[in-house]
C-alpha cells in the first residue's frame, strides 16, 4: 500500500497519507492520529490474512472460517 485516503470516517473529514516504511503522525489532541494508526494496522492485518489464504498457507486450513 503506497497511499491511504480516508474521507468522512469517525472524526476524520479528509486525509491523504503517502505511506513509507516509517510514518510519524503529528497533530493536536483528538485529531485522529490513533485512529489512523489503528486503521493502517487493521488494513495490514487484512492484507496479510488474505495473502496467506490466497497463497494456500497450510496454517489457515484453506477454509472461509480461517479468515474470521
mmCIF file of the N, C-alpha and C atoms, coordinates in Angstrom:
data_MODEL
# 
_entry.id   MODEL 
# 
loop_
_atom_site.group_PDB 
_atom_site.id 
_atom_site.type_symbol 
_atom_site.label_atom_id 
_atom_site.label_alt_id 
_atom_site.label_comp_id 
_atom_site.label_asym_id 
_atom_site.label_entity_id 
_atom_site.label_seq_id 
_atom_site.pdbx_PDB_ins_code 
_atom_site.Cartn_x 
_atom_site.Cartn_y 
_atom_site.Cartn_z 
_atom_site.occupancy 
_atom_site.B_iso_or_equiv 
_atom_site.pdbx_formal_charge 
_atom_site.auth_seq_id 
_atom_site.auth_comp_id 
_atom_site.auth_asym_id 
_atom_site.auth_atom_id 
_atom_site.pdbx_PDB_model_num 
ATOM 1   N N  . UNK A 1 1  ? 0.858   -1.167  0.000  1.00 0.00 ? 1  UNK A N  1 
ATOM 2   C CA . UNK A 1 1  ? 0.000   0.000   0.000  1.00 0.00 ? 1  UNK A CA 1 
ATOM 3   C C  . UNK A 1 1  ? 0.905   1.231   0.000  1.00 0.00 ? 1  UNK A C  1 
ATOM 4   N N  . UNK A 1 2  ? 0.714   2.079   -0.964 1.00 0.00 ? 2  UNK A N  1 
ATOM 5   C CA . UNK A 1 2  ? 1.545   3.274   -1.093 1.00 0.00 ? 2  UNK A CA 1 
ATOM 6   C C  . UNK A 1 2  ? 0.894   4.517   -0.507 1.00 0.00 ? 2  UNK A C  1 
ATOM 7   N N  . UNK A 1 3  ? -0.434  4.566   -0.582 1.00 0.00 ? 3  UNK A N  1 
ATOM 8   C CA . UNK A 1 3  ? -1.135  5.766   -0.149 1.00 0.00 ? 3  UNK A CA 1 
ATOM 9   C C  . UNK A 1 3  ? -2.447  5.362   0.513  1.00 0.00 ? 3  UNK A C  1 
ATOM 10  N N  . UNK A 1 4  ? -2.839  6.132   1.527  1.00 0.00 ? 4  UNK A N  1 
ATOM 11  C CA . UNK A 1 4  ? -4.112  5.907   2.207  1.00 0.00 ? 4  UNK A CA 1 
ATOM 12  C C  . UNK A 1 4  ? -4.917  7.195   2.134  1.00 0.00 ? 4  UNK A C  1 
ATOM 13  N N  . UNK A 1 5  ? -6.144  7.082   1.640  1.00 0.00 ? 5  UNK A N  1 
ATOM 14  C CA . UNK A 1 5  ? -7.059  8.217   1.597  1.00 0.00 ? 5  UNK A CA 1 
ATOM 15  C C  . UNK A 1 5  ? -8.263  7.864   2.465  1.00 0.00 ? 5  UNK A C  1 
ATOM 16  N N  . UNK A 1 6  ? -8.545  8.712   3.439  1.00 0.00 ? 6  UNK A N  1 
ATOM 17  C CA . UNK A 1 6  ? -9.668  8.494   4.347  1.00 0.00 ? 6  UNK A CA 1 
ATOM 18  C C  . UNK A 1 6  ? -10.574 9.714   4.271  1.00 0.00 ? 6  UNK A C  1 
ATOM 19  N N  . UNK A 1 7  ? -11.860 9.475   4.049  1.00 0.00 ? 7  UNK A N  1 
ATOM 20  C CA . UNK A 1 7  ? -12.836 10.566  3.996  1.00 0.00 ? 7  UNK A CA 1 
ATOM 21  C C  . UNK A 1 7  ? -14.048 10.217  4.852  1.00 0.00 ? 7  UNK A C  1 
ATOM 22  N N  . UNK A 1 8  ? -14.497 11.186  5.629  1.00 0.00 ? 8  UNK A N  1 
ATOM 23  C CA . UNK A 1 8  ? -15.718 11.051  6.437  1.00 0.00 ? 8  UNK A CA 1 
ATOM 24  C C  . UNK A 1 8  ? -15.742 9.755   7.247  1.00 0.00 ? 8  UNK A C  1 
ATOM 25  N N  . UNK A 1 9  ? -14.690 9.534   8.011  1.00 0.00 ? 9  UNK A N  1 
ATOM 26  C CA . UNK A 1 9  ? -14.578 8.348   8.858  1.00 0.00 ? 9  UNK A CA 1 
ATOM 27  C C  . UNK A 1 9  ? -14.373 8.787   10.296 1.00 0.00 ? 9  UNK A C  1 
ATOM 28  N N  . UNK A 1 10 ? -15.354 8.560   11.137 1.00 0.00 ? 10 UNK A N  1 
ATOM 29  C CA . UNK A 1 10 ? -15.369 8.967   12.543 1.00 0.00 ? 10 UNK A CA 1 
ATOM 30  C C  . UNK A 1 10 ? -15.035 10.457  12.624 1.00 0.00 ? 10 UNK A C  1 
ATOM 31  N N  . UNK A 1 11 ? -13.895 10.831  13.211 1.00 0.00 ? 11 UNK A N  1 
ATOM 32  C CA . UNK A 1 11 ? -13.567 12.249  13.386 1.00 0.00 ? 11 UNK A CA 1 
ATOM 33  C C  . UNK A 1 11 ? -12.748 12.826  12.228 1.00 0.00 ? 11 UNK A C  1 
ATOM 34  N N  . UNK A 1 12 ? -12.443 12.006  11.233 1.00 0.00 ? 12 UNK A N  1 
ATOM 35  C CA . UNK A 1 12 ? -11.594 12.447  10.121 1.00 0.00 ? 12 UNK A CA 1 
ATOM 36  C C  . UNK A 1 12 ? -12.471 12.870  8.944  1.00 0.00 ? 12 UNK A C  1 
ATOM 37  N N  . UNK A 1 13 ? -12.344 14.128  8.543  1.00 0.00 ? 13 UNK A N  1 
ATOM 38  C CA . UNK A 1 13 ? -13.108 14.608  7.378  1.00 0.00 ? 13 UNK A CA 1 
ATOM 39  C C  . UNK A 1 13 ? -12.458 14.137  6.091  1.00 0.00 ? 13 UNK A C  1 
ATOM 40  N N  . UNK A 1 14 ? -11.173 14.465  5.912  1.00 0.00 ? 14 UNK A N  1 
ATOM 41  C CA . UNK A 1 14 ? -10.441 14.006  4.736  1.00 0.00 ? 14 UNK A CA 1 
ATOM 42  C C  . UNK A 1 14 ? -8.950  14.093  5.014  1.00 0.00 ? 14 UNK A C  1 
ATOM 43  N N  . UNK A 1 15 ? -8.251  13.003  4.707  1.00 0.00 ? 15 UNK A N  1 
ATOM 44  C CA . UNK A 1 15 ? -6.801  12.990  4.843  1.00 0.00 ? 15 UNK A CA 1 
ATOM 45  C C  . UNK A 1 15 ? -6.231  12.053  3.782  1.00 0.00 ? 15 UNK A C  1 
ATOM 46  N N  . UNK A 1 16 ? -5.100  12.442  3.235  1.00 0.00 ? 16 UNK A N  1 
ATOM 47  C CA . UNK A 1 16 ? -4.374  11.619  2.273  1.00 0.00 ? 16 UNK A CA 1 
ATOM 48  C C  . UNK A 1 16 ? -2.950  11.480  2.792  1.00 0.00 ? 16 UNK A C  1 
ATOM 49  N N  . UNK A 1 17 ? -2.520  10.250  2.983  1.00 0.00 ? 17 UNK A N  1 
ATOM 50  C CA . UNK A 1 17 ? -1.201  9.993   3.561  1.00 0.00 ? 17 UNK A CA 1 
ATOM 51  C C  . UNK A 1 17 ? -0.397  9.119   2.611  1.00 0.00 ? 17 UNK A C  1 
ATOM 52  N N  . UNK A 1 18 ? 0.796   9.578   2.244  1.00 0.00 ? 18 UNK A N  1 
ATOM 53  C CA . UNK A 1 18 ? 1.730   8.752   1.495  1.00 0.00 ? 18 UNK A CA 1 
ATOM 54  C C  . UNK A 1 18 ? 2.443   7.876   2.521  1.00 0.00 ? 18 UNK A C  1 
ATOM 55  N N  . UNK A 1 19 ? 2.338   6.564   2.355  1.00 0.00 ? 19 UNK A N  1 
ATOM 56  C CA . UNK A 1 19 ? 2.901   5.645   3.336  1.00 0.00 ? 19 UNK A CA 1 
ATOM 57  C C  . UNK A 1 19 ? 4.321   5.251   2.957  1.00 0.00 ? 19 UNK A C  1 
ATOM 58  N N  . UNK A 1 20 ? 5.197   5.318   3.948  1.00 0.00 ? 20 UNK A N  1 
ATOM 59  C CA . UNK A 1 20 ? 6.589   4.914   3.807  1.00 0.00 ? 20 UNK A CA 1 
ATOM 60  C C  . UNK A 1 20 ? 6.852   3.785   4.787  1.00 0.00 ? 20 UNK A C  1 
ATOM 61  N N  . UNK A 1 21 ? 8.106   3.323   4.864  1.00 0.00 ? 21 UNK A N  1 
ATOM 62  C CA . UNK A 1 21 ? 8.439   2.283   5.843  1.00 0.00 ? 21 UNK A CA 1 
ATOM 63  C C  . UNK A 1 21 ? 8.184   2.783   7.256  1.00 0.00 ? 21 UNK A C  1 
ATOM 64  N N  . UNK A 1 22 ? 8.471   4.044   7.502  1.00 0.00 ? 22 UNK A N  1 
ATOM 65  C CA . UNK A 1 22 ? 8.230   4.660   8.808  1.00 0.00 ? 22 UNK A CA 1 
ATOM 66  C C  . UNK A 1 22 ? 7.410   5.923   8.578  1.00 0.00 ? 22 UNK A C  1 
ATOM 67  N N  . UNK A 1 23 ? 6.324   6.059   9.335  1.00 0.00 ? 23 UNK A N  1 
ATOM 68  C CA . UNK A 1 23 ? 5.467   7.239   9.253  1.00 0.00 ? 23 UNK A CA 1 
ATOM 69  C C  . UNK A 1 23 ? 5.286   7.813   10.645 1.00 0.00 ? 23 UNK A C  1 
ATOM 70  N N  . UNK A 1 24 ? 5.341   9.113   10.761 1.00 0.00 ? 24 UNK A N  1 
ATOM 71  C CA . UNK A 1 24 ? 5.141   9.792   12.038 1.00 0.00 ? 24 UNK A CA 1 
ATOM 72  C C  . UNK A 1 24 ? 3.910   10.675  11.901 1.00 0.00 ? 24 UNK A C  1 
ATOM 73  N N  . UNK A 1 25 ? 2.952   10.446  12.792 1.00 0.00 ? 25 UNK A N  1 
ATOM 74  C CA . UNK A 1 25 ? 1.723   11.237  12.784 1.00 0.00 ? 25 UNK A CA 1 
ATOM 75  C C  . UNK A 1 25 ? 1.821   12.298  13.867 1.00 0.00 ? 25 UNK A C  1 
ATOM 76  N N  . UNK A 1 26 ? 1.719   13.548  13.472 1.00 0.00 ? 26 UNK A N  1 
ATOM 77  C CA . UNK A 1 26 ? 1.819   14.667  14.406 1.00 0.00 ? 26 UNK A CA 1 
ATOM 78  C C  . UNK A 1 26 ? 0.565   15.519  14.257 1.00 0.00 ? 26 UNK A C  1 
ATOM 79  N N  . UNK A 1 27 ? 0.000   15.915  15.385 1.00 0.00 ? 27 UNK A N  1 
ATOM 80  C CA . UNK A 1 27 ? -1.181  16.760  15.335 1.00 0.00 ? 27 UNK A CA 1 
ATOM 81  C C  . UNK A 1 27 ? -1.721  17.002  16.724 1.00 0.00 ? 27 UNK A C  1 
ATOM 82  N N  . UNK A 1 28 ? -2.709  17.868  16.831 1.00 0.00 ? 28 UNK A N  1 
ATOM 83  C CA . UNK A 1 28 ? -3.288  18.183  18.142 1.00 0.00 ? 28 UNK A CA 1 
ATOM 84  C C  . UNK A 1 28 ? -4.058  16.992  18.715 1.00 0.00 ? 28 UNK A C  1 
ATOM 85  N N  . UNK A 1 29 ? -4.348  17.100  19.990 1.00 0.00 ? 29 UNK A N  1 
ATOM 86  C CA . UNK A 1 29 ? -5.131  16.079  20.671 1.00 0.00 ? 29 UNK A CA 1 
ATOM 87  C C  . UNK A 1 29 ? -6.486  15.921  19.982 1.00 0.00 ? 29 UNK A C  1 
ATOM 88  N N  . UNK A 1 30 ? -6.936  14.680  19.870 1.00 0.00 ? 30 UNK A N  1 
ATOM 89  C CA . UNK A 1 30 ? -8.237  14.339  19.269 1.00 0.00 ? 30 UNK A CA 1 
ATOM 90  C C  . UNK A 1 30 ? -8.318  14.663  17.777 1.00 0.00 ? 30 UNK A C  1 
ATOM 91  N N  . UNK A 1 31 ? -7.171  14.682  17.096 1.00 0.00 ? 31 UNK A N  1 
ATOM 92  C CA . UNK A 1 31 ? -7.162  14.960  15.660 1.00 0.00 ? 31 UNK A CA 1 
ATOM 93  C C  . UNK A 1 31 ? -7.342  13.696  14.821 1.00 0.00 ? 31 UNK A C  1 
ATOM 94  N N  . UNK A 1 32 ? -7.225  12.512  15.456 1.00 0.00 ? 32 UNK A N  1 
ATOM 95  C CA . UNK A 1 32 ? -7.400  11.256  14.733 1.00 0.00 ? 32 UNK A CA 1 
ATOM 96  C C  . UNK A 1 32 ? -6.119  10.484  14.492 1.00 0.00 ? 32 UNK A C  1 
ATOM 97  N N  . UNK A 1 33 ? -5.031  10.849  15.160 1.00 0.00 ? 33 UNK A N  1 
ATOM 98  C CA . UNK A 1 33 ? -3.748  10.160  14.960 1.00 0.00 ? 33 UNK A CA 1 
ATOM 99  C C  . UNK A 1 33 ? -3.841  8.681   15.326 1.00 0.00 ? 33 UNK A C  1 
ATOM 100 N N  . UNK A 1 34 ? -4.377  8.389   16.492 1.00 0.00 ? 34 UNK A N  1 
ATOM 101 C CA . UNK A 1 34 ? -4.505  6.991   16.934 1.00 0.00 ? 34 UNK A CA 1 
ATOM 102 C C  . UNK A 1 34 ? -5.463  6.224   16.038 1.00 0.00 ? 34 UNK A C  1 
ATOM 103 N N  . UNK A 1 35 ? -6.524  6.863   15.630 1.00 0.00 ? 35 UNK A N  1 
ATOM 104 C CA . UNK A 1 35 ? -7.488  6.236   14.732 1.00 0.00 ? 35 UNK A CA 1 
ATOM 105 C C  . UNK A 1 35 ? -6.814  5.842   13.416 1.00 0.00 ? 35 UNK A C  1 
ATOM 106 N N  . UNK A 1 36 ? -6.009  6.737   12.853 1.00 0.00 ? 36 UNK A N  1 
ATOM 107 C CA . UNK A 1 36 ? -5.289  6.429   11.617 1.00 0.00 ? 36 UNK A CA 1 
ATOM 108 C C  . UNK A 1 36 ? -4.310  5.283   11.817 1.00 0.00 ? 36 UNK A C  1 
ATOM 109 N N  . UNK A 1 37 ? -3.591  5.276   12.936 1.00 0.00 ? 37 UNK A N  1 
ATOM 110 C CA . UNK A 1 37 ? -2.635  4.205   13.216 1.00 0.00 ? 37 UNK A CA 1 
ATOM 111 C C  . UNK A 1 37 ? -3.356  2.860   13.313 1.00 0.00 ? 37 UNK A C  1 
ATOM 112 N N  . UNK A 1 38 ? -4.491  2.834   13.991 1.00 0.00 ? 38 UNK A N  1 
ATOM 113 C CA . UNK A 1 38 ? -5.268  1.593   14.116 1.00 0.00 ? 38 UNK A CA 1 
ATOM 114 C C  . UNK A 1 38 ? -5.833  1.161   12.764 1.00 0.00 ? 38 UNK A C  1 
ATOM 115 N N  . UNK A 1 39 ? -6.265  2.107   11.963 1.00 0.00 ? 39 UNK A N  1 
ATOM 116 C CA . UNK A 1 39 ? -6.803  1.803   10.644 1.00 0.00 ? 39 UNK A CA 1 
ATOM 117 C C  . UNK A 1 39 ? -5.722  1.201   9.745  1.00 0.00 ? 39 UNK A C  1 
ATOM 118 N N  . UNK A 1 40 ? -4.534  1.767   9.767  1.00 0.00 ? 40 UNK A N  1 
ATOM 119 C CA . UNK A 1 40 ? -3.418  1.237   8.979  1.00 0.00 ? 40 UNK A CA 1 
ATOM 120 C C  . UNK A 1 40 ? -3.079  -0.181  9.433  1.00 0.00 ? 40 UNK A C  1 
ATOM 121 N N  . UNK A 1 41 ? -3.026  -0.414  10.745 1.00 0.00 ? 41 UNK A N  1 
ATOM 122 C CA . UNK A 1 41 ? -2.735  -1.752  11.275 1.00 0.00 ? 41 UNK A CA 1 
ATOM 123 C C  . UNK A 1 41 ? -3.819  -2.747  10.859 1.00 0.00 ? 41 UNK A C  1 
ATOM 124 N N  . UNK A 1 42 ? -5.079  -2.322  10.916 1.00 0.00 ? 42 UNK A N  1 
ATOM 125 C CA . UNK A 1 42 ? -6.194  -3.190  10.524 1.00 0.00 ? 42 UNK A CA 1 
ATOM 126 C C  . UNK A 1 42 ? -6.089  -3.581  9.049  1.00 0.00 ? 42 UNK A C  1 
ATOM 127 N N  . UNK A 1 43 ? -5.824  -2.614  8.191  1.00 0.00 ? 43 UNK A N  1 
ATOM 128 C CA . UNK A 1 43 ? -5.707  -2.885  6.753  1.00 0.00 ? 43 UNK A CA 1 
ATOM 129 C C  . UNK A 1 43 ? -4.544  -3.831  6.486  1.00 0.00 ? 43 UNK A C  1 
ATOM 130 N N  . UNK A 1 44 ? -3.424  -3.622  7.177  1.00 0.00 ? 44 UNK A N  1 
ATOM 131 C CA . UNK A 1 44 ? -2.270  -4.512  7.016  1.00 0.00 ? 44 UNK A CA 1 
ATOM 132 C C  . UNK A 1 44 ? -2.612  -5.929  7.453  1.00 0.00 ? 44 UNK A C  1 
ATOM 133 N N  . UNK A 1 45 ? -3.312  -6.069  8.573  1.00 0.00 ? 45 UNK A N  1 
ATOM 134 C CA . UNK A 1 45 ? -3.707  -7.399  9.051  1.00 0.00 ? 45 UNK A CA 1 
ATOM 135 C C  . UNK A 1 45 ? -4.606  -8.104  8.037  1.00 0.00 ? 45 UNK A C  1 
ATOM 136 N N  . UNK A 1 46 ? -5.593  -7.387  7.504  1.00 0.00 ? 46 UNK A N  1 
ATOM 137 C CA . UNK A 1 46 ? -6.488  -7.970  6.499  1.00 0.00 ? 46 UNK A CA 1 
ATOM 138 C C  . UNK A 1 46 ? -5.693  -8.385  5.266  1.00 0.00 ? 46 UNK A C  1 
ATOM 139 N N  . UNK A 1 47 ? -4.767  -7.544  4.843  1.00 0.00 ? 47 UNK A N  1 
ATOM 140 C CA . UNK A 1 47 ? -3.921  -7.867  3.689  1.00 0.00 ? 47 UNK A CA 1 
ATOM 141 C C  . UNK A 1 47 ? -3.119  -9.134  3.948  1.00 0.00 ? 47 UNK A C  1 
ATOM 142 N N  . UNK A 1 48 ? -2.496  -9.229  5.114  1.00 0.00 ? 48 UNK A N  1 
ATOM 143 C CA . UNK A 1 48 ? -1.682  -10.397 5.446  1.00 0.00 ? 48 UNK A CA 1 
ATOM 144 C C  . UNK A 1 48 ? -2.522  -11.670 5.495  1.00 0.00 ? 48 UNK A C  1 
ATOM 145 N N  . UNK A 1 49 ? -3.699  -11.591 6.099  1.00 0.00 ? 49 UNK A N  1 
ATOM 146 C CA . UNK A 1 49 ? -4.576  -12.762 6.209  1.00 0.00 ? 49 UNK A CA 1 
ATOM 147 C C  . UNK A 1 49 ? -5.024  -13.232 4.829  1.00 0.00 ? 49 UNK A C  1 
ATOM 148 N N  . UNK A 1 50 ? -5.469  -12.306 3.990  1.00 0.00 ? 50 UNK A N  1 
ATOM 149 C CA . UNK A 1 50 ? -5.951  -12.702 2.666  1.00 0.00 ? 50 UNK A CA 1 
ATOM 150 C C  . UNK A 1 50 ? -4.812  -13.186 1.783  1.00 0.00 ? 50 UNK A C  1 
ATOM 151 N N  . UNK A 1 51 ? -3.635  -12.596 1.902  1.00 0.00 ? 51 UNK A N  1 
ATOM 152 C CA . UNK A 1 51 ? -2.477  -13.056 1.133  1.00 0.00 ? 51 UNK A CA 1 
ATOM 153 C C  . UNK A 1 51 ? -2.129  -14.486 1.516  1.00 0.00 ? 51 UNK A C  1 
ATOM 154 N N  . UNK A 1 52 ? -2.111  -14.784 2.815  1.00 0.00 ? 52 UNK A N  1 
ATOM 155 C CA . UNK A 1 52 ? -1.838  -16.147 3.275  1.00 0.00 ? 52 UNK A CA 1 
ATOM 156 C C  . UNK A 1 52 ? -2.900  -17.111 2.764  1.00 0.00 ? 52 UNK A C  1 
ATOM 157 N N  . UNK A 1 53 ? -4.148  -16.703 2.808  1.00 0.00 ? 53 UNK A N  1 
ATOM 158 C CA . UNK A 1 53 ? -5.250  -17.555 2.363  1.00 0.00 ? 53 UNK A CA 1 
ATOM 159 C C  . UNK A 1 53 ? -5.140  -17.852 0.869  1.00 0.00 ? 53 UNK A C  1 
ATOM 160 N N  . UNK A 1 54 ? -4.902  -16.824 0.075  1.00 0.00 ? 54 UNK A N  1 
ATOM 161 C CA . UNK A 1 54 ? -4.821  -16.993 -1.374 1.00 0.00 ? 54 UNK A CA 1 
ATOM 162 C C  . UNK A 1 54 ? -3.623  -17.847 -1.764 1.00 0.00 ? 54 UNK A C  1 
ATOM 163 N N  . UNK A 1 55 ? -2.516  -17.684 -1.050 1.00 0.00 ? 55 UNK A N  1 
ATOM 164 C CA . UNK A 1 55 ? -1.314  -18.447 -1.378 1.00 0.00 ? 55 UNK A CA 1 
ATOM 165 C C  . UNK A 1 55 ? -1.404  -19.893 -0.893 1.00 0.00 ? 55 UNK A C  1 
ATOM 166 N N  . UNK A 1 56 ? -2.469  -20.243 -0.149 1.00 0.00 ? 56 UNK A N  1 
ATOM 167 C CA . UNK A 1 56 ? -2.652  -21.612 0.301  1.00 0.00 ? 56 UNK A CA 1 
ATOM 168 C C  . UNK A 1 56 ? -1.830  -21.959 1.521  1.00 0.00 ? 56 UNK A C  1 
ATOM 169 N N  . UNK A 1 57 ? -1.588  -20.999 2.375  1.00 0.00 ? 57 UNK A N  1 
ATOM 170 C CA . UNK A 1 57 ? -0.836  -21.235 3.609  1.00 0.00 ? 57 UNK A CA 1 
ATOM 171 C C  . UNK A 1 57 ? -1.499  -22.365 4.392  1.00 0.00 ? 57 UNK A C  1 
ATOM 172 N N  . UNK A 1 58 ? -0.720  -23.377 4.747  1.00 0.00 ? 58 UNK A N  1 
ATOM 173 C CA . UNK A 1 58 ? -1.251  -24.561 5.431  1.00 0.00 ? 58 UNK A CA 1 
ATOM 174 C C  . UNK A 1 58 ? -1.775  -24.247 6.823  1.00 0.00 ? 58 UNK A C  1 
ATOM 175 N N  . UNK A 1 59 ? -1.360  -23.166 7.437  1.00 0.00 ? 59 UNK A N  1 
ATOM 176 C CA . UNK A 1 59 ? -1.815  -22.818 8.780  1.00 0.00 ? 59 UNK A CA 1 
ATOM 177 C C  . UNK A 1 59 ? -3.249  -22.332 8.811  1.00 0.00 ? 59 UNK A C  1 
ATOM 178 N N  . UNK A 1 60 ? -3.805  -21.970 7.667  1.00 0.00 ? 60 UNK A N  1 
ATOM 179 C CA . UNK A 1 60 ? -5.168  -21.434 7.681  1.00 0.00 ? 60 UNK A CA 1 
ATOM 180 C C  . UNK A 1 60 ? -6.220  -22.450 7.245  1.00 0.00 ? 60 UNK A C  1 
ATOM 181 N N  . UNK A 1 61 ? -5.813  -23.696 6.992  1.00 0.00 ? 61 UNK A N  1 
ATOM 182 C CA . UNK A 1 61 ? -6.732  -24.788 6.646  1.00 0.00 ? 61 UNK A CA 1 
ATOM 183 C C  . UNK A 1 61 ? -7.516  -24.541 5.358  1.00 0.00 ? 61 UNK A C  1 
ATOM 184 N N  . UNK A 1 62 ? -7.150  -23.536 4.597  1.00 0.00 ? 62 UNK A N  1 
ATOM 185 C CA . UNK A 1 62 ? -7.807  -23.236 3.318  1.00 0.00 ? 62 UNK A CA 1 
ATOM 186 C C  . UNK A 1 62 ? -9.329  -23.201 3.408  1.00 0.00 ? 62 UNK A C  1 
ATOM 187 N N  . UNK A 1 63 ? -9.854  -22.600 4.433  1.00 0.00 ? 63 UNK A N  1 
ATOM 188 C CA . UNK A 1 63 ? -11.303 -22.512 4.583  1.00 0.00 ? 63 UNK A CA 1 
ATOM 189 C C  . UNK A 1 63 ? -11.727 -21.069 4.827  1.00 0.00 ? 63 UNK A C  1 
ATOM 190 N N  . UNK A 1 64 ? -12.980 -20.796 4.512  1.00 0.00 ? 64 UNK A N  1 
ATOM 191 C CA . UNK A 1 64 ? -13.515 -19.455 4.732  1.00 0.00 ? 64 UNK A CA 1 
ATOM 192 C C  . UNK A 1 64 ? -13.444 -19.077 6.207  1.00 0.00 ? 64 UNK A C  1 
ATOM 193 N N  . UNK A 1 65 ? -13.720 -20.030 7.095  1.00 0.00 ? 65 UNK A N  1 
ATOM 194 C CA . UNK A 1 65 ? -13.712 -19.758 8.531  1.00 0.00 ? 65 UNK A CA 1 
ATOM 195 C C  . UNK A 1 65 ? -12.349 -19.272 9.010  1.00 0.00 ? 65 UNK A C  1 
ATOM 196 N N  . UNK A 1 66 ? -11.298 -19.665 8.324  1.00 0.00 ? 66 UNK A N  1 
ATOM 197 C CA . UNK A 1 66 ? -9.959  -19.248 8.746  1.00 0.00 ? 66 UNK A CA 1 
ATOM 198 C C  . UNK A 1 66 ? -9.734  -17.752 8.553  1.00 0.00 ? 66 UNK A C  1 
ATOM 199 N N  . UNK A 1 67 ? -10.566 -17.104 7.733  1.00 0.00 ? 67 UNK A N  1 
ATOM 200 C CA . UNK A 1 67 ? -10.433 -15.661 7.545  1.00 0.00 ? 67 UNK A CA 1 
ATOM 201 C C  . UNK A 1 67 ? -11.026 -14.872 8.699  1.00 0.00 ? 67 UNK A C  1 
ATOM 202 N N  . UNK A 1 68 ? -11.869 -15.510 9.513  1.00 0.00 ? 68 UNK A N  1 
ATOM 203 C CA . UNK A 1 68 ? -12.551 -14.806 10.601 1.00 0.00 ? 68 UNK A CA 1 
ATOM 204 C C  . UNK A 1 68 ? -11.716 -14.719 11.839 1.00 0.00 ? 68 UNK A C  1 
# 
